[in-house]
């Protein structure tokens, strides 16, 4: 079956060129570029930017005293994902800005001029198993959002749903390195963006998988009305609540060899998604 990339003249070449540009941008510098002084300065800015969402982060005391460990969050809020920034602000402040902590970022965001630099200096790493392993080798905690753009742009009707899209690489990562896994569940963030359509098929037809992009969403908001989800719209001021759960004991129940066992990976994936769904339901009062 022909895709949109096949039908629109020049699109495959454009997508391919953009993919090469992103790859070059990602590989242009070292993955670890976190700047503690920059983080401290941005935390003050984040407090002001996040004020309309009245963010509340519960359970930070459940985090291990030191890394390495893996925080796993649900990704919400479309283009802005304010729950991620709310957690980063409280997490970094809880640890102390001088304590290295990192999060895996979307290649597209990290490749953007100026924006990519901000992300990297805030502790973002290009999303790869090698970079995650390097963070753990440094004794650092790491934050991941397995659902990625698939979950961040889920339709409004699915705003109360944990949806990692079956992506279980984080489970294998945790098992291989024997690190504690901590669920971080966010509620309210997806109410900030009215996603009409995720656009999975449209993205596939455009060949966007070459850019590690799985969606081409449409949102409804101000000032542009119905527009592609990558066009900035003013977010709705919904209260955001996050809860850090108790560390899961996969590193005690399983060994590194279990990362290669599909039944173990599926069991762990189901355990954390069920747990986070129950937490999300409770936080939303449903």
N, C-alpha and C positions, 0 to 999 in steps of 0.2 A: 504494500500500500504506500502511495506517495505521501510524503510529509509536506508541511508548509515550506520547510527549508528547500525541498526539491522543486516546489511549484513557483516560488518567488525567485526570480533571477538574481543571482549574486548573494542571496542570503547565506548559503553554506560557506562562501568565502569570507563574508563579514563575520559570521559566528566563529569560524576557525581563526581568523586574525585576532578577534577579541580574546579568544581562548589563549592564544600564544602570548598576547600582551599581558594577560592576567598571570600566566605562568612565569613570565619574565619578571613581573613586578614582585611576585611572591618570592622568587629565588634571588632577587637583587641584593638582599641584605640578610644578616643573621636572624634566625627565628626569635631569639630572646633579645628584646629591645625595651623591656620594662624600665621605666624611669621613676624611681621612688619620689623624687621631688615633684615631678609632673603629676603623679598619682595624687599626692597630698593636695596640690593646687586644684585638681579636677574634682576631688571629693567635695570641696566647698562649693564649686559650681553645680555639681549634681544635686546637692541639697536644695538649691534654689530651683533648678529645672524640674525636679521631681515633686516639688511642693504641691502642685495641683492634684497629685495622686495620693497624697497623705500616706506614703508607704509605711508599712509596718512589717518588720521581720521578726518572727518568733523562733525561739529554740536555738539561737546561736551557741548557747552553752553546751549543746549536744555535739558540737564539732570536736574531733580529736584535738588534743593539746598541740600536736605537731603533725606535719605531713610526713610522707606523702599520703594523700587520700583523694578520692574522686567524688565530687559533688555532681549530681545529675538533676537537671532542672527541666521543667516543661516550658516551651518557648511560645510566647504569646505576644500579641500587640502589633503584628504586621511589621511595617518598616522600622518602627521605633523600639519595639520590645522593651518597654519601660521597666518590666519586672526584672529583666537581666541587670539593668543599670542600678535599680533599687537594691538588688541583692549584692552586687559588686560593692556599692558604696558602704553598706553595713558590714559586709564580710571583710573588706580591706580595713575598715576602721576597727573591727573586732580583733583582727590579727595584728594590727599595727602596720603602717605603710612600709616599714622597713622589712617586713616579712614577705619574701617572694611568694606570690600566688599568681596563677595564670588561668586563662580560659581559652578554649579553642574557638577561633573565629571563622566566619564565612570568607572564602577566597575572594569573592566579588567585593566585599567591603574592605578587605585588607589591601586590595589592589588599587582602590580609589585614591587619587592624589589628596593629600591633606587628611582626609578621613582615615585612610589606612595608617598613616603615621600616628594619629591620635589613638586608634585602636591598639597598635603595637606598643606604644609607650604606656598604655593602661594595662598591659599584660596579656594582650591577645597573641596567640600563636596560630600559624596556619594549621588547619585541621589535618593531622596525620598521626598515625600510630607512632611514628618515629619521634615526633615532637612531644607527644604525650609521654613516651618512655623517657625522653631526655628530661622532662619536668620531674617525673618521679625519681629519676637518678639524682636530681638535685635536692631531693627531699621536700619538694614543693607540692602543695595541694593544687588540684586542677578542677575547673568547672567545665562541664560539657552540656550541650543541649542536643540530644540525639535526634529530636524531631526536626531540627533545622528549619529551613524555609517551608517545608511541608506542614509543620505544625504551626509555625508563626503566622501563616496565611490560611489557616483552616477557616471554613465559612463561619459566619456569625452563629448559625444554628448549632455548630459544634463547639461553641466557646466554653462549654462546661465539660469538655472531653480531653483526656490525656491521649495524645495521638503521636507516637514516635514513628508511625509508618512502618513498623516492623524492623527498624534499624537497631540491630543488636551488637554492633561493633564495640560499644562501650562496655558491654558485659564481658566480651572476650578480653578486652584491654584490662579490666579490673582483675579477671582471673589470672591472666598471664603474669601480672605484676604483684598479685597478692595484696592489693591495697583495699582498705575499707571503702565502702560505697555509702554515700549519704544522700538520700532523696531531698530535693528542695522543691516544694510545691508552691506555685503561685496562683492566686485567685484575683480576679478583677482586671488583670492586664488585657485580656482579650476583649473586654468591654470598651477599650479605648479606641478600637478600630473596627469599623463595620465592613467586614470582608464579604462581598457578594459571591465571588467565585474564586476558587483556588487556582484553577487553570492548569491542572496537571497535564491534560492531553494537549492543550495548546502549547505548553512549554516543550513537550516531547516532539510535537510536529514542527517546532521551530529549531529543533536540534540543540536546545539549551543545555542538555546534559553534558555537552562538551565544556560548558562553563561551570559544571557542578551545580547548576541551578535546575530545580525540579518543578518550579511553578511559574506561571505568568498570571498573577491574580488581578482582580478588579475590586476596588473599594468604593464605598459611598461616603462622602464627607464634604467638608468645607475647606477650601473655596471652589473645588473643581467638580463637585458632584460625583458622578460615576467616572472613575479614572483608573488607569493601571495602578496596581498597588505599589509600584516603585516611585510614583509621583507623590511628593510630600503633601499630606493633608493635616489639618489641625486635629490632634487626638482629642477624644472625649475625656472629660475629667472624672474617671472612675477611680474609686479607692482601690489600692493594691495591697494585698496581704500575702506574705510569704511565710511558709513554715518549714524549718529544718527538721527533718525526721531523725529518728535514732539510726546510728550506723548499722548497715546490714553486715552480717557475719559471713559473707561468701568466702572471705580469705581464710576463715577457720574451717568451713565445711568442705572446701574444694581446693585443689592444687592447680598449678599452672597447666598441667596436662588436660584438665577438664575444659579448658578454653577451646579445645578441638572437638568436644563432644556436643553435637547439636541438641541433644536432649537436656543437657545441663544448662546450656546457654538459653534454651527456650524456657526452662523452669525459672531461671533467675530473671529473665526478661518479664515473664508473667508476674513474678513476685513483686518486682518494683513498680510495674505499671498498675497493677491492682492496688497496691498500697497507696500510690500517688493519686489514683482515681478516688479512692475512699477519702483521702485527705482533702482533695479538691471539692468533693461533694459536701464535706463537712464545712469547709471554709466558705462555700457559697450558700450554705444553709439549706441545701436540698436533701 
